[in-house]
Amino acid sequence: MQPLIIGTAGHIDHGKTLLIKALTGIDTDRLEEEKRRGITIDLGFAYLDLPSGQRVGIVDVPGHERFVRTMVAGATGIDYVLLTVAADEGVKPQTIEHLDILQLLQLKHGCVVITKKDLIEEELLAVVGEEVRQLVAATFLESAPIVAVSALTGEGLEELKTTLSRELQQISHELRGPFFRLPIDRVFTVHGFGCVVTGSVMSGQASVGDDMEIFPTGRRTKIRGLQSHNQTLERVIAGQRTAVNLAGVKIHEVERGYELAPPGALTPAPFLDVTFSYMKSNSKPLRLPITLHFHRGTMETTARLVPLERDVVEPGEQALAQLRFAHPVVAMRGDRYIVRLPAPVRTIGGGEILRISQKKISRFKTKSVDELRALQRGPSQELTLALLGKQPWTAVTPELLQRLLTIDASQAACVHKQLSDIRMLTPLQVESQIALFLTDAVDECAVRILAHLREFHESHLLEPGIDRLALKSALLMDIPLPVFNALLNKLKRESKIRIDHTRVALADFSVRLTPAQQKMKQHIINLYRRGQIAPPTITEVRQQVRRDFPGEHGQTVDHILMLLKDDGMLVEISKELWYLTDVLTSILGQLRDQFTPQQRFSVASFKEMFQLSRKFAIPLLEYLDAEGVTARRNGERIFIGSEALLRKLVPATR
């Protein structure tokens, strides 16, 4: 049978803990202070074996108004509530507040238990029953069973167990989310095992050995062991009370309010965009913004509730708002939250988390409000694309859709296929993997690449292309380099661009020299031909061309030199020394003919062999070292081989 969790709710001293002890034989008041004062202070845990054979977990919560924050933590992950009302006292303030909280958390299942039945007459019991019916009218408990019991005499307990067996069978099984989430409600150390955390599994499943992350700290760990109701397990799923033994974690590294989930599953953020429901029971309008106590799961902190539509919210109204925190918190779209006034402390409302955000939203901005309204309506295609559009260069996977839309794996796979089928996603080969990205983002980036290349060619007529990294920077798009390279390769396959080494150009672009520039190009070639193995330096070339072509801009010389280099006619040996490619291949051929592999030679013999001065010999040898033709050892050179560099240079000479 599916695992489920029952939680208690109700006013202090209305018999919640005694009821659980009567049902299960387990005293959930474990603290010495609880036993001394006779009240529940912290969460208590038990389990119950029902007549149906089903074992369910039970979370006992405190009823005192000072511990409502603990009650909210205990209500996290429960499937069914026992709202207790003492027969001798009837409905009290925390009965109402607890029911309000359960409503805000959108709990769907439960029953009312009138406790201490033995203390009043049947006639008065009927009055209490009527009071209870009025309390739960128009709530999720409106049609729920009402069972009167006495924990002391045992009267009504079997009826309650039978009722629970019947009721719990109606709750449908679900993993409730795309991955394992455990809001942590207890942390302690077990001798010989180390740190143990407990909680109610909120969604998904986990197994021994799984990698986990503690949010929001980012501490990575591994599940060493799992228990539920004192039974050692290999796997736990949503609906189970669970103790998790964490590998390598110290007790001071984790606390109540943290959450356990797979690495990277949750994103800590300082802002939450939410719906805010202001309870009908509030006596006057609420003026925003306001600082409040915030409760989600087992976490409690302070937040600033900032309005996005209007400054005043009337009792019973719902509005869109942003919660702003002093530090990043973790949550997911669809999570429920509660807010309470700091003074006097009381619950005033809560709602649903629509979006986890890294930035503030401007107040009263129509576009932002419309986006949140779309989120509120649910995961439509438009919503999916809008969410993906906020991180366009993250590969779209079913796992990403699970997290963004808070849907299960099968739904995510279906949405992923639909987006692919209607070509809303475009495949790119990023390094060795095929990844899918938003088609709109890919198309927009491609248009901007082509437009920038056109602008570049118009203003740089003599340059064969723009450096790849300079192009990426000019786009002003936060696109990862591997994805950018993948997009360039796609455009190249489509014959829209040309990529030569590190330079990118439009496929149909070619440098067109004027007659004067053609003469200058030939003149530069002739200067190198005359120099042969002892060519002019780059500075000397510039000076000579400027003398021979007065009035020409100095940059033209540099552009033509780069053209000759890109065309393979010139090879850059050093910043100042360039060689004609055919002269360099001749040098390599002579080295191959003169030396055998691993043969040593000195700088002096190299200079003598080619009749070179040190000005040319040293840069040439350093270039040959860098290209793997030679290797320097103890002031001499070892000849390795020239074939690899010859193969690299020969295509340029054809």
TANORJO-V265122 format. One record per residue. N is the residue number from 0. RES is the residue in three letters. PSI is psi in whole degrees, -180 to 180 (* if undefined). BURIAL is 1 if it has 24 or more other ideal C-beta (glycine too) atoms within 12 Angstrom, else 0. Layout:
n->(N N)
res->(RES RES)
psi->(PSI PSI)
burial->(BURIAL BURIAL)
This chain:
n->(0 1 2 3 4 5 6 7 8 9 10 11 12 13 14 15 16 17 18 19 20 21 22 23 24 25 26 27 28 29 30 31 32 33 34 35 36 37 38 39 40 41 42 43 44 45 46 47 48 49 50 51 52 53 54 55 56 57 58 59 60 61 62 63 64 65 66 67 68 69 70 71 72 73 74 75 76 77 78 79 80 81 82 83 84 85 86 87 88 89 90 91 92 93 94 95 96 97 98 99 100 101 102 103 104 105 106 107 108 109 110 111 112 113 114 115 116 117 118 119 120 121 122 123 124 125 126 127 128 129 130 131 132 133 134 135 136 137 138 139 140 141 142 143 144 145 146 147 148 149 150 151 152 153 154 155 156 157 158 159 160 161 162 163 164 165 166 167 168 169 170 171 172 173 174 175 176 177 178 179 180 181 182 183 184 185 186 187 188 189 190 191 192 193 194 195 196 197 198 199 200 201 202 203 204 205 206 207 208 209 210 211 212 213 214 215 216 217 218 219 220 221 222 223 224 225 226 227 228 229 230 231 232 233 234 235 236 237 238 239 240 241 242 243 244 245 246 247 248 249 250 251 252 253 254 255 256 257 258 259 260 261 262 263 264 265 266 267 268 269 270 271 272 273 274 275 276 277 278 279 280 281 282 283 284 285 286 287 288 289 290 291 292 293 294 295 296 297 298 299 300 301 302 303 304 305 306 307 308 309 310 311 312 313 314 315 316 317 318 319 320 321 322 323 324 325 326 327 328 329 330 331 332 333 334 335 336 337 338 339 340 341 342 343 344 345 346 347 348 349 350 351 352 353 354 355 356 357 358 359 360 361 362 363 364 365 366 367 368 369 370 371 372 373 374 375 376 377 378 379 380 381 382 383 384 385 386 387 388 389 390 391 392 393 394 395 396 397 398 399 400 401 402 403 404 405 406 407 408 409 410 411 412 413 414 415 416 417 418 419 420 421 422 423 424 425 426 427 428 429 430 431 432 433 434 435 436 437 438 439 440 441 442 443 444 445 446 447 448 449 450 451 452 453 454 455 456 457 458 459 460 461 462 463 464 465 466 467 468 469 470 471 472 473 474 475 476 477 478 479 480 481 482 483 484 485 486 487 488 489 490 491 492 493 494 495 496 497 498 499 500 501 502 503 504 505 506 507 508 509 510 511 512 513 514 515 516 517 518 519 520 521 522 523 524 525 526 527 528 529 530 531 532 533 534 535 536 537 538 539 540 541 542 543 544 545 546 547 548 549 550 551 552 553 554 555 556 557 558 559 560 561 562 563 564 565 566 567 568 569 570 571 572 573 574 575 576 577 578 579 580 581 582 583 584 585 586 587 588 589 590 591 592 593 594 595 596 597 598 599 600 601 602 603 604 605 606 607 608 609 610 611 612 613 614 615 616 617 618 619 620 621 622 623 624 625 626 627 628 629 630 631 632 633 634 635 636 637 638 639 640 641 642 643 644 645 646 647 648 649 650 651 652 653)
res->(MET GLN PRO LEU ILE ILE GLY THR ALA GLY HIS ILE ASP HIS GLY LYS THR LEU LEU ILE LYS ALA LEU THR GLY ILE ASP THR ASP ARG LEU GLU GLU GLU LYS ARG ARG GLY ILE THR ILE ASP LEU GLY PHE ALA TYR LEU ASP LEU PRO SER GLY GLN ARG VAL GLY ILE VAL ASP VAL PRO GLY HIS GLU ARG PHE VAL ARG THR MET VAL ALA GLY ALA THR GLY ILE ASP TYR VAL LEU LEU THR VAL ALA ALA ASP GLU GLY VAL LYS PRO GLN THR ILE GLU HIS LEU ASP ILE LEU GLN LEU LEU GLN LEU LYS HIS GLY CYS VAL VAL ILE THR LYS LYS ASP LEU ILE GLU GLU GLU LEU LEU ALA VAL VAL GLY GLU GLU VAL ARG GLN LEU VAL ALA ALA THR PHE LEU GLU SER ALA PRO ILE VAL ALA VAL SER ALA LEU THR GLY GLU GLY LEU GLU GLU LEU LYS THR THR LEU SER ARG GLU LEU GLN GLN ILE SER HIS GLU LEU ARG GLY PRO PHE PHE ARG LEU PRO ILE ASP ARG VAL PHE THR VAL HIS GLY PHE GLY CYS VAL VAL THR GLY SER VAL MET SER GLY GLN ALA SER VAL GLY ASP ASP MET GLU ILE PHE PRO THR GLY ARG ARG THR LYS ILE ARG GLY LEU GLN SER HIS ASN GLN THR LEU GLU ARG VAL ILE ALA GLY GLN ARG THR ALA VAL ASN LEU ALA GLY VAL LYS ILE HIS GLU VAL GLU ARG GLY TYR GLU LEU ALA PRO PRO GLY ALA LEU THR PRO ALA PRO PHE LEU ASP VAL THR PHE SER TYR MET LYS SER ASN SER LYS PRO LEU ARG LEU PRO ILE THR LEU HIS PHE HIS ARG GLY THR MET GLU THR THR ALA ARG LEU VAL PRO LEU GLU ARG ASP VAL VAL GLU PRO GLY GLU GLN ALA LEU ALA GLN LEU ARG PHE ALA HIS PRO VAL VAL ALA MET ARG GLY ASP ARG TYR ILE VAL ARG LEU PRO ALA PRO VAL ARG THR ILE GLY GLY GLY GLU ILE LEU ARG ILE SER GLN LYS LYS ILE SER ARG PHE LYS THR LYS SER VAL ASP GLU LEU ARG ALA LEU GLN ARG GLY PRO SER GLN GLU LEU THR LEU ALA LEU LEU GLY LYS GLN PRO TRP THR ALA VAL THR PRO GLU LEU LEU GLN ARG LEU LEU THR ILE ASP ALA SER GLN ALA ALA CYS VAL HIS LYS GLN LEU SER ASP ILE ARG MET LEU THR PRO LEU GLN VAL GLU SER GLN ILE ALA LEU PHE LEU THR ASP ALA VAL ASP GLU CYS ALA VAL ARG ILE LEU ALA HIS LEU ARG GLU PHE HIS GLU SER HIS LEU LEU GLU PRO GLY ILE ASP ARG LEU ALA LEU LYS SER ALA LEU LEU MET ASP ILE PRO LEU PRO VAL PHE ASN ALA LEU LEU ASN LYS LEU LYS ARG GLU SER LYS ILE ARG ILE ASP HIS THR ARG VAL ALA LEU ALA ASP PHE SER VAL ARG LEU THR PRO ALA GLN GLN LYS MET LYS GLN HIS ILE ILE ASN LEU TYR ARG ARG GLY GLN ILE ALA PRO PRO THR ILE THR GLU VAL ARG GLN GLN VAL ARG ARG ASP PHE PRO GLY GLU HIS GLY GLN THR VAL ASP HIS ILE LEU MET LEU LEU LYS ASP ASP GLY MET LEU VAL GLU ILE SER LYS GLU LEU TRP TYR LEU THR ASP VAL LEU THR SER ILE LEU GLY GLN LEU ARG ASP GLN PHE THR PRO GLN GLN ARG PHE SER VAL ALA SER PHE LYS GLU MET PHE GLN LEU SER ARG LYS PHE ALA ILE PRO LEU LEU GLU TYR LEU ASP ALA GLU GLY VAL THR ALA ARG ARG ASN GLY GLU ARG ILE PHE ILE GLY SER GLU ALA LEU LEU ARG LYS LEU VAL PRO ALA THR ARG)
psi->(154 144 139 160 131 141 152 161 157 171 158 142 26 17 22 -50 -40 -36 -45 -40 -39 -35 -39 -19 6 128 112 -8 99 -18 146 -38 -37 -42 -36 -42 -17 22 155 129 -43 173 142 155 142 -178 156 130 115 162 -27 -10 -4 136 127 149 153 133 122 129 154 150 -12 143 -28 -16 25 -34 -36 -35 -43 -43 -41 -27 -12 124 1 151 -23 139 142 101 113 138 121 133 -33 -7 -27 -161 131 173 -46 -20 -47 -45 -41 -41 -40 -44 -44 -37 -46 -33 -4 40 144 -17 144 180 166 131 115 111 171 40 -30 -10 -10 165 163 -39 -44 -31 -37 -36 -44 -40 -41 -40 -41 -43 -38 -37 -45 -1 136 21 177 -13 9 -41 13 154 150 119 128 133 165 116 -25 -45 -17 -3 132 -10 -41 -38 -40 -43 -42 -42 -44 -42 -46 -46 -44 -24 -16 -9 121 146 135 151 -9 6 169 -20 171 131 129 98 126 126 -13 148 130 172 136 125 128 -12 -30 -147 132 134 151 161 177 123 116 -35 163 -157 160 153 159 133 -13 143 141 163 140 117 144 8 -24 7 122 145 -175 146 116 -34 159 141 150 123 46 11 131 131 159 -21 144 153 173 137 1 140 129 140 128 122 118 131 130 6 133 153 -29 -7 -2 149 168 138 -22 168 141 128 168 152 130 1 -34 153 107 137 151 -3 141 126 127 163 143 119 120 117 146 -30 -10 143 -19 163 155 124 128 158 161 147 131 165 130 133 125 125 -130 2 141 130 -174 140 155 119 113 127 148 -14 -43 157 -20 132 127 154 132 -5 158 143 161 140 170 132 126 131 157 -16 157 140 167 141 174 155 133 -17 149 153 164 143 145 145 142 -30 123 144 118 154 130 -17 -168 -163 -155 140 122 -32 142 128 151 1 156 149 135 137 144 33 116 -44 -44 -42 -43 -40 -44 -34 -40 -41 -38 -33 -24 177 72 172 -41 -42 -45 -46 -36 -42 -42 -33 -18 -12 63 -21 22 127 134 113 162 -35 -40 -42 -37 -48 -44 -40 -7 57 167 175 -41 -40 -42 -42 -38 -47 -41 -44 -42 -45 -38 -43 -36 15 33 -12 143 131 138 141 100 108 -115 4 146 126 150 135 160 127 -41 -42 -43 -46 -42 -43 -40 -43 -42 -36 -49 -39 -42 -37 -41 -45 -41 -46 -37 -32 -5 69 -28 -1 131 -11 175 145 139 -46 -34 -37 -46 -44 -38 -23 -21 41 135 66 128 145 -44 -36 -40 -45 -39 -39 -40 -43 -35 -45 -33 -44 -31 6 33 -26 168 137 116 107 -114 2 143 137 160 145 -34 9 139 146 130 111 145 162 -40 -39 -34 -42 -41 -42 -46 -35 -42 -43 -43 -37 -41 -34 -39 -38 -32 -114 -11 68 166 154 167 -42 -42 -39 -47 -47 -43 -43 -39 -34 -39 -21 71 143 -15 143 139 -32 -27 -40 -47 -41 -41 -38 -44 -36 -45 -36 -46 -32 -9 9 -29 147 130 112 -45 -179 -36 -22 115 151 148 140 -40 -29 -42 -40 -33 -42 -45 -39 -41 -39 -43 -38 -29 -36 149 158 138 4 139 150 157 166 -39 -43 -33 -44 -43 -39 -41 6 51 149 169 -30 -35 -34 -46 -50 -38 -45 -39 -36 -44 -36 -47 -32 0 12 -39 167 136 130 114 45 -7 177 144 129 121 -51 147 -1 -42 -46 -35 -43 -35 -35 -30 -44 -31 -20 -7 *)
burial->(0 1 1 1 1 1 1 1 1 1 1 1 1 1 1 1 1 1 1 1 1 1 1 1 0 1 0 1 1 0 0 0 0 0 0 0 0 0 1 1 1 1 1 1 1 1 1 1 0 1 0 0 0 1 1 1 1 1 1 1 1 1 1 1 1 0 1 1 1 1 1 1 1 1 1 1 1 1 1 1 1 1 1 1 1 1 1 0 1 1 1 1 1 1 1 1 1 1 1 1 1 1 1 1 1 0 1 0 1 1 1 1 1 1 1 1 1 1 1 0 0 0 0 0 1 0 0 1 1 0 1 1 0 0 1 1 0 0 1 1 1 0 0 1 1 1 1 1 1 1 1 0 0 0 0 1 1 0 1 1 1 0 1 1 1 0 1 1 0 0 1 0 0 0 1 1 1 1 1 1 1 1 1 1 1 1 1 0 0 0 0 0 0 1 1 1 1 1 1 1 1 1 1 1 1 1 0 0 0 1 1 1 1 1 1 1 1 0 1 0 1 1 1 1 1 1 1 1 1 0 0 0 1 0 1 1 1 1 1 1 1 1 1 1 1 1 0 0 1 0 0 0 0 1 1 1 1 1 1 1 1 1 0 0 1 1 1 1 1 1 1 1 1 1 1 1 1 1 1 0 0 0 0 0 0 1 0 1 1 1 0 1 1 1 1 1 1 1 1 1 1 0 1 1 1 1 1 1 1 0 0 0 1 0 0 0 1 1 1 1 1 1 1 1 1 0 0 0 1 1 1 1 1 1 1 1 1 1 1 1 1 0 0 0 0 1 1 1 1 1 1 1 1 1 1 1 1 0 0 0 1 0 0 0 0 0 0 1 1 0 1 1 1 1 1 1 0 0 1 0 0 0 1 1 1 1 1 1 0 1 1 1 1 1 1 1 1 1 0 1 1 1 1 1 1 1 1 1 0 0 1 1 0 0 1 1 0 0 1 0 0 0 0 1 1 1 0 1 0 1 0 0 0 0 1 1 1 1 1 0 1 1 0 0 1 1 0 1 1 1 0 1 1 0 0 1 1 0 0 1 0 1 1 1 1 1 0 1 0 0 1 1 0 0 1 0 1 0 1 0 0 0 1 1 1 1 1 1 1 1 1 0 0 0 0 1 1 1 1 1 0 0 1 1 1 1 0 0 1 0 1 0 0 0 0 0 1 0 0 1 1 0 1 1 1 0 1 1 0 0 1 0 1 1 1 1 1 1 0 0 1 1 0 0 1 0 0 0 1 0 0 1 0 0 0 1 1 1 1 1 1 1 1 1 1 1 1 1 1 1 1 1 1 0 0 0 1 1 1 1 1 1 1 1 1 0 1 1 0 0 1 1 0 0 1 0 0 0 0 0 1 0 1 0 0 1 0 0 0 1 0 1 0 0 0 1 1 0 1 1 1 0 1 1 1 0 1 0 1 1 0 0 0 0 0 0 1 1 1 1 0 1 0 0 1 1 0 0 1 0 0 1 0 0)
